[in-house]
Amino acid sequence: MNTNTLYNILLESYADTAIDTAIANIQTQLNINTGDFASHYFDGDKMLALQSIFKDYIEAELQFNIDLQKA
């Protein structure tokens, strides 16, 4: 496995963890005990959009911290 592949796997994993955590937090606040509705609501394009947003954010955070270290 090359470095780029590993990076993309980790990036997707971090994004998915962030999404799962956000959804779980909302469900906890609403006192919802199952993820049945969320799994249907965030199916397909909505999930892809969220993953894209979180991946972009993660990459921006990484770049920001690299830039800080150079300063």
C-alpha positions in Angstrom: 0.0 0.0 0.0 1.5 3.4 -1.0 1.4 6.5 1.1 -1.2 8.2 -1.0 -3.6 5.3 -0.6 -3.0 5.1 3.2 -3.6 8.9 3.4 -6.9 8.6 1.6 -8.0 5.7 3.8 -7.2 7.6 6.9 -8.9 10.8 5.6 -12.1 8.9 4.8 -12.0 7.2 8.2 -11.6 10.5 10.1 -14.4 12.0 8.1 -16.7 9.1 8.7 -15.9 9.2 12.5 -16.7 12.9 12.6 -20.0 12.3 10.8 -20.9 9.4 13.0 -20.1 11.4 16.1 -22.1 14.4 15.0 -25.1 12.3 14.2 -24.9 10.4 17.4 -24.7 13.6 19.3 -27.8 14.9 17.7 -29.6 11.7 18.4 -28.5 11.8 22.0 -29.8 15.4 22.4 -33.1 14.4 20.9 -33.3 11.2 23.0 -33.4 9.0 20.0 -32.3 5.4 20.6 -31.8 4.0 17.1 -30.0 5.1 14.0 -32.6 3.7 11.7 -33.9 7.1 10.3 -30.4 8.5 10.1 -29.1 5.6 8.0 -31.8 6.3 5.5 -31.6 10.0 5.6 -27.8 10.1 5.1 -27.8 7.5 2.3 -26.3 8.3 -1.0 -25.6 11.9 -2.1 -26.1 13.4 1.3 -23.4 11.2 2.9 -21.1 11.8 0.0 -21.6 15.6 0.4 -20.8 15.4 4.1 -17.8 13.2 3.6 -16.5 15.7 1.0 -17.0 18.6 3.4 -15.3 16.9 6.3 -12.4 15.7 4.1 -11.9 19.2 2.9 -11.9 20.5 6.4 -9.4 17.9 7.6 -7.0 18.7 4.8 -7.4 22.4 5.6 -6.6 21.8 9.3 -3.5 19.8 8.3 -2.3 22.4 5.9 -3.0 25.2 8.5 -0.8 23.4 11.1 1.9 22.8 8.5 1.9 26.5 7.7 2.0 27.4 11.5 5.1 25.2 11.9 6.8 26.9 9.1 6.2 30.4 10.5 
